Amino acid sequence: MEARKTKAEFIIKCSFLEIYNEELNDLLDTNALVPSSGKNINIREEKNGTISVYGLKEVTVKNTEELAECLDLGSN
């Protein structure tokens, strides 16, 4: 990306999903961990065969340090 940054714009987003006992948890959205929050995460298979996840919090990151912060937040 560094070599191509003058020719293209990159947007990198991070999400962190946990699947445990058939329950989906958004590990970057601290409100989603509250049972009464009503957070609705859906996994769907699209017509072209790709798998999409809807309802996850996405955090835009600009460098590896910000990405590591997202991973730390989700892991905690």
C-alpha positions as CSV (number, residue, x, y, z in Angstrom):
1,M,0.0,0.0,0.0
2,E,2.8,2.4,0.8
3,A,4.2,2.0,-2.7
4,R,0.8,2.6,-4.3
5,K,-0.5,5.4,-2.1
6,T,0.1,8.1,-4.8
7,K,-2.0,6.1,-7.3
8,A,-4.9,4.9,-5.1
9,E,-6.7,5.7,-1.9
10,F,-7.0,2.9,0.7
11,I,-9.5,2.7,3.4
12,I,-8.9,-0.1,5.9
13,K,-11.6,-1.1,8.4
14,C,-11.4,-3.5,11.3
15,S,-14.2,-5.6,12.9
16,F,-13.9,-8.3,15.5
17,L,-16.5,-11.0,15.6
18,E,-16.8,-13.9,18.1
19,I,-18.9,-16.9,17.4
20,Y,-19.5,-18.9,20.6
21,N,-22.2,-21.5,21.2
22,E,-23.9,-20.3,18.0
23,E,-24.1,-16.7,19.4
24,L,-22.5,-13.8,17.6
25,N,-20.7,-11.2,19.6
26,D,-19.3,-7.9,18.3
27,L,-16.1,-7.5,20.4
28,L,-15.4,-3.9,19.3
29,D,-18.9,-2.6,20.4
30,T,-18.9,-2.5,24.2
31,N,-22.7,-1.8,24.2
32,A,-23.3,-5.1,22.2
33,L,-22.0,-7.1,25.2
34,V,-24.9,-6.0,27.3
35,P,-27.7,-8.6,26.9
36,S,-30.5,-5.9,26.6
37,S,-28.7,-3.8,24.0
38,G,-30.7,-5.5,21.1
39,K,-27.6,-5.7,18.9
40,N,-28.5,-7.6,15.8
41,I,-25.7,-9.3,13.8
42,N,-26.5,-11.3,10.7
43,I,-24.4,-13.6,8.6
44,R,-25.7,-14.1,5.0
45,E,-24.5,-15.9,2.0
46,E,-24.9,-13.7,-1.0
47,K,-26.0,-14.9,-4.5
48,N,-22.5,-14.8,-5.8
49,G,-21.4,-17.2,-2.9
50,T,-19.6,-14.7,-0.7
51,I,-20.4,-14.5,3.0
52,S,-21.3,-11.1,4.4
53,V,-21.7,-10.0,8.0
54,Y,-24.1,-7.2,8.8
55,G,-24.4,-5.2,12.0
56,L,-20.8,-5.3,13.1
57,K,-19.1,-2.1,14.3
58,E,-16.3,-1.1,11.9
59,V,-13.4,1.0,12.9
60,T,-11.3,2.8,10.3
61,V,-7.6,2.3,11.0
62,K,-4.7,4.2,9.4
63,N,-1.7,2.2,10.6
64,T,-0.6,-1.0,12.3
65,E,-0.7,0.7,15.8
66,E,-4.4,1.5,15.4
67,L,-5.1,-2.0,14.2
68,A,-3.3,-3.4,17.2
69,E,-5.4,-1.2,19.5
70,C,-8.6,-2.7,17.9
71,L,-7.3,-6.2,18.5
72,D,-6.4,-5.3,22.1
73,L,-9.9,-3.9,22.7
74,G,-11.6,-6.9,21.2
75,S,-9.4,-9.3,23.1
76,N,-10.2,-7.7,26.4
